[in-house]
Amino acid sequence: MPAMKILIADTFEQIGCDELARIGCNTVLEPGLGAADLPGALKSHDPDVLVVRSTKVTADAIAAAGKLKLIIRAGAGYDTIDVATASKEGIFVANCPGKNAIAVAELAWALILACDRRVPDQTRDLRAGEWNKKEYGKAAGLYGRTLGILGLGTIAQHVVTRARAFGMNVVVWSRSLDDERAAELGVRRAATPIDVARASDVVSVHVASTPDTKHLIDAAFIDAMKPGAYLINTSRGSVVDEAAVKRGIAEKGIRAGLDVYDGEPAAAKAPFENPIVNEPGVYGTHHVGASTDQAQQAIALEAVRIVRTYRDGGEVLHCVNRAEKSPATCTLTVRHRNRPGVLATVFQVLSEARINVEEMENIIYDGAAAACAVIQLDSPPAAESLQAIRAQCSDILSLELTSIEAGA
């Protein structure tokens, strides 16, 4: 069997490349590829697996792929991948959640401290030969103040842990957070994002980029924030309405620490123009929250684990485009002798009845003499079809048809 071919269309840690070679993969590393180059590279290299970090995977790229079966985002977010098109073309999409969480949490705290002590401004003035202790001696401080957090994934939980070391109170809004879990974490649960805005001296955003979270930080949120509060965003640029933040800076003295922006360049190095970064009190970084050696090595090894698991058994770890609920309405359970042609007979009869197989699993019993196929169908076969299955195959031991409850 030929080696699985992997195209890495981005920067990738050497430890990951070495491990892919060790497990027998044929790896092509092209870290300089951009979104416009990717379709040609996929057509040329024809890989089984594509690994990307920040390179966008568009519908055109997916259309150019021949035997591509799996796209791995070497990171947590996957909004740079056209997941809908990948799903339509039968291509799995997976990510590497949690492996960069500590790195992002550390940068969030760097931005919080930058907002409070204006470290970049102080550095700029010192380099310009200006001593201004009178101005920079004014800082609110963090001890005893309130940190508000939106979202409670792994990154946010690491931010909470570090908030305790700074002696801060923490209030959290998350759709998944209940009072019991809040008590376990030692945080106060907020009912809405606006409640977080009202209560917090610092707000740190840690939600995924989805249609529901677009401009979660909007004009109403900014209006609810305390004068002089700090807003930190290390999640995605689309979550924040930058025009509302600019108004909050001008009218309320809000400061912002931003690692992500609307309309970021697709390339790792490119011209960048965004008025928000020129606002006084905005401290920006280059979408580098996950970019520590520790995080990238952990992500690389997790990407390798995804490749190895898929190659060896067909399972896709951290798959993000498997349907949450199958359209199946019933399950056909077939106990049978483990012999060639048994399932082919079952599928032929179902095909003739225009019944679609949505999902299935064939479980082999110890000794491999018998098996049990659990087949989810879009509609129930008629009694005649079940009789035909039994009549056409003597290796069928039993058939059982059960309904799948709506919402199950």
N, C-alpha and C positions, 0 to 999 in steps of 0.2 A: 504494500500500500504506500503511495507517495506521501512524502512529508507534508504536513499542513503548512500552507504558505500564509505568512503574516506580513501585511504592509503597515508599518508604523509611520504615519504621516504627520509627525510632530517630534518635538524633542522627547527623549525617553531615557531613563537612567540606564547606565551601562549594565548594572546588576540585572536589570530585566532582560536586556538583550542576551546577556550571557546565559541566563536561566532558560530562555526560549531555545537557544542553541543546544543547551544541555539536554532538554527533553525531546530534541530531534525535530524542531520546527525550522522551516526555511524562512528566514526573516529578512525583509527588505526595509532598511531604515532610510527615510527621506524626510528629515526634520524641517527642511526649507519649504515644504509644500504649503500653498495657500488654497483657499476655497476654489479659486479659478483653475488651479493646477490639478486638483484632485481627480476630476473626471478622467483626464488623460492618463494619470498614474494608475487609476483603478483599471482602466481598459488595457494598459500596457502590462501591468504586473499580474492582473487577474487573481487577486488573493482570495483565500477562504475567509480570512479575518482581517478587519481594519481596526487599527488602534489610533485614536486621536486624543489630543488634549484640548487645544483651543481652535484647531482647524475646523471650520464649518463643513458639515456634510450635508450638501443640498440634494434636492430631488434629481438634479442633473448628474451629480456624482453617483447616486444610487442607480440611476438608469444606465450609467456607463459600466457598472460592475457586472461581470459575467457570472462567476460562481460564488460571489460573496454571500456568506451565511450569517456572519456575526459582526456587529460593530461594537467596539468597546470604548467607552469614554473613560480615559485614564484620569478620573476625578469624580466628583459627586454629581454636579449638575449636568444635564444633557440637553439643554435648550439650544445648543449649537448643532444638534442633529435633527434632521427631518424625520422624526419618529413615525409620523403618519405614513409617509411614503415607504419607509423601511417595513412597516407592518404590512402594507398592501403588497409588497414584493416578497413577503415571507422571509424577511431578514431579522434576526434577533438583535436587540439593542440592550447592552448591559452597561452598568457603571461600577464605580469603586467607592461606595459610600463609606464615610466615617474615617477613611485612612488619612485625610488631610485635616481632620477636625481640630486637632491641637494647634496646628500651624495657623489656621484661620482665626481661632480664638486668641492666639498670641497677637496677631496683627490687630484684631479688634481692640485689644487692650492697649496696643501701641497708639492707636488712633484716639482712644479715650484720653490717654495721658497727653498726647499732642494737643488735643482740644483744651485740656485743663491748664497746661503749663506753657502752651504756645511754643513748643520746642523748635519747630521749623522757623518761626519768625525770629526767635532769639538767635538761632544759628545764622540766619541771613544777615541780621544786623551786625553781629560780631564780625562776620566776614567782610562786611562793608566798612568796618572800622568804627562802628557806632556802639557806645555803651549806654544802655537805657534801663538800668536797674529799677528806676522809679516806675516805669510802665510795666515791666515784666514781673515786678514784685507783687502784682495783683493777680491772685488765682483763687478760685473758689475752694479747691480741695475736694477730695472724694469721700473721705471717712465720714460715716454716718449718713451719707446722702443716698438717694434711691436710684438704682439702675433698673430701667424697664427693658424687657426683652420681648420681641415679637417672634414667635416660633420656638419650639423646644426640641429640636433635633440634637444630634450628638455635639455639633459645634456649640450650640447655645448652652448645653449642659456644662461644657468645659468653661464657657464664659461665666456661668453661675459659680462654679468652683473657685475661680480666681477672684470673683467679686467678694467672696467671704474673706479672702486674704487682705483685701482692701477695706474691710469693715463696712461694706455697703449693704443696705437693704435691697431686696430684689422683688420686683413685681413682674409677672409673666402673663402674656396672653398666648394661648395656643388652642386650636380646635380640639386637640387630643388631651388637654390637661384637665384633670378633675381635682377636687379638693384633697382627696387622699394622696394623689401623686404629688401635689403641691406641698403637702405637709412633709412627705418623705424627703423632698428636695430642700425644704426650709425656705420656700418662697411663698409669696402671696399671689393668688390667682386673680387675674383681672377678667371681667366679663367680656370686654371689647377692646380693640386696639386704642380707641379714644380714651378709655379709662387708663391705659398705660401712659398715653401722652400727658394726661392731666397730672398723674402721680409722680412722674419721673424727672430727675435732674439730668439723667443720661438715658437715651434710648438706643439700643443696639438691635439691628434688624437681622433675623436669621430664618427667613422663609424661602421656600423654593419659588422659582419663577413659573407661574401658571396664569391663565386668564383671570383667576379669582384674586391673585395678588398684584396684578398690574396697578401701579399707583396706589398701593395700600397706604403709603405715606403721601397723602394728598393735602389740599388746602385746608380741609377740616381738621386733619391730624395736626398740621403745623399750627393752626389757630389754637388748638387745645394744649400745645406744649407750653411749658413755663418759659417766661422771658429768660434768655441767657442759657437755656438748656443746650445739651449736645446731642446731635444725631449721628449715629455711626451706621454705615451700611457696608457690609462685606458679603452680601448675598448676591443680588443681581441688580443692574441699573434700572431695569423696567419696574422695579418695586417702588421706586421713588419718583415723584413728580418734581423734577429739578426746578421748574419755574416756581412752584410753591415754596421750595427750600430757599431760593433766592429772595423771595419776598419775606420769609421768616427771618433771614439774616438781616435784611434792611430794617424791618419793622420791630423785631423782637430781640435782636442781638443773638440769635441762635448761631452756634458753631457746628460745623459738620466735618466728620472724618469719613472720607469716601475711598473705597478701593475699587468700586465698580460704577459704570456710567452708562447712560443711554448712548447708543451709537458708537460703541468701542470699535477700534480698528480690528480687522480679522487677523492681521499679521502681528507677529511678536514685536516688530519694530516698524513704526510708521508715523507720519505726521498725525497730530491729534489736536483738534480744536473743540473746546467745550467751554462756554462762558462760565459754568459753575466753578471751575477750578481757579478762576481769577477773582472770585469773591473773597473779601476779607473774612477771615475766620473759617475758611475751608482748607482742610489739610488732606491732600490726596496722595494715593499711591496707585500703582500701575496694574491693578487686578493681579496682585501677587500673593493673595492670602494663603494659597496652598503651596507657595513656591519656597519651601525649605528643603534642604537635602533629606532630612528625616522623612518628611511627608512624601516627597517624590519617590524615594526608594520603597516606601511602604505601598504606594499606589502601583508602582511598577511590578512589584511582586504579587500584588492582588490581581493585576491584569493577567499575569502569567498563570495564576491559579485558575482564573476564568477560562483561559485558553485550554489548559490541561484538562480541566473537568469536562469541558465541552468535547474535546477530542476523544477522551477516554470513555465517556458514557452518554454524551448527547445532552447532558443537563447544562442549562445556562444559569450560572450564579448571578444574582442581582439583576435578573431580567426585568426591564422596565416596560416592555410592550406586549406582555402576555395579557390577554383579556381578563379583566377582573371577574367577569361572569360569562360563562359560555352560553350561547343561544340554545343549547340543548334543552329539550323538554322531557326526555326520558332516558333511562339507562337499560341497556340490554346486557345481561350478564351471561356469558357463555362458558360453561365448564366443558373442557374437551380433551381428547387425547392429543398429546403434543406431537403432531405429525404434519407433514407438508400438505397444503391445500385446504386445511380446515377453515382458516379465517378467510381464505380466498373465496370459498363457497358462501360464507356468511355475507361478505361484502358484495358479491355478485348479486345475491338475492336482494339485498338492500338497495343496490344501484338500480336494479330493474324496477323497484317500487318507488324510485325517485326520493329516497331517504338519504340524507347526508350524515356522515359520521363527523361529529364535532371534535371529540377527543376520545382516546382509548388508551388502555394499559393492559398488557398481557402478562400475567403473573405466573411464573413457573413454580410448580410444587417441587419439593425435595425429591431428587431422583430423576427429574425431568421427564417422567412418563406422562404427566398431565399438566394442564395449564388452565387458567381462568382469565378470560378476556372480559374486561369491563368497558363497554362501548357506549358513549353518550351520543344520542341521536337527536336530530332537529325535529323529528315527528315520530310517533309510535308506529311500528309496523303492524299491519293487519294480521289477523289470525292465520290467513292463508300464507302470508310470507313466513311466519314462524314455522308453519307446517312444512313449507318448502325447504327451509333450512334443515329441519330434522330429516326429511325424506332424502335429501341429496347428499347427506354426509352421515355415515354411520358412526363417525368418531365424536359426534356431539354427545356429551353426557347429560347435559341439562341446559335449558334456556329459561331465563327469568326476566320479565319486563316490569320495570318499576317507573313511576312518574317522578320527575324532579319538581319539587315545590317551587313556586315563583318566589324569587328573592333569596333562594337557598344558596 
